Amino acid sequence: MKILWYGDWAAETGFGRVSRVFVQHLAKQGHTILVLGTNYYGHPYDREAYPVETIPAQDPRTSDDWTGRGRLLAEITRRKIDTVVVFQDPLHFAEYRDANGTWAEAIHEVCKKYGVRLVHYFPVDGPPAPEWLSLATKADTAITYNPWSVEQIRKVNPALADRMKILPHGIDLDVFKPIDDPKRN
């Protein structure tokens, strides 16, 4: 399967670290991955650790598209992508509007036109504003990382909450060892 991953990349951010783990896992499963990296500007990075094709989401020739919206839509139309995974805060997709509508509407329409499955994986740290869920509502699959997040979504969009998937970020037990001492846990 050819997957376009849109999210922080080769960046020491929370999103960047989670992207790294998921993309490495997907690549090990045999998927072909194209990363459209936000907060990635073409700087050198460890290509052995990240053995996937990577391009900056932001087009360096334009300063008005810091989100990489234009490049994301172009890559979906230009390449034979099976699935787009958008790993971003949900509020971005309601905020940006142009003459053609919101970013969520644009992504959904392009994916639908080209038969591309749309996945939105996003964090929730409190009850979201209803408009923040615009991309998740349109996505084929909407994912968050814990049951508490789903309950926050339920407060504003019960139908979306009922179809949410949960995918925990997880802990690398080779690095972090459980402590046997209950007092210290």
Secondary structure, DSSP 8 states (H G I E B T S, - for coil): -EEEEEEE-SSSSHHHHHHHHHHHHHHHTT-EEEEEEET--S----TTTS-SEEEESS-TT-SS-TT-HHHHHHHHHHS--SEEEEES-TTHHHH-EETTEEHHHHHHHHHHHHT-EEEEE---SS---GGGGHHHHHSSEEEESSHHHHHHHHTT-HHHHHH-EE------TTTS---S-TTT-
